[in-house]
Amino acid sequence: MKKPSSHPAKLCESPSMAFTPLPELKFTPDFPPMMRKFLSGAQMEAISYAFQKHQELLPNGHRAGFFIGE
């Protein structure tokens, strides 16, 4: 897979988010070349976590969600 582009802006995160461990990323994305060209690695990582979480079914049968707050 082609290396994703760097993010065009400076990225930062709050201290509380920095100390919150991320779950293991088990979802293997198959991004089309167009996405790899125009999305940064940080953006593709967020999308991968969202896809992974959406595959989870909740006890009521609904799919789990993922909130990206930018």
Secondary structure, DSSP 8 states (H G I E B T S, - for coil): ----B--SS-----HHHHTS------------HHHHHHSBHHHHHHHHHHHHHHT-B-TTS-B-------
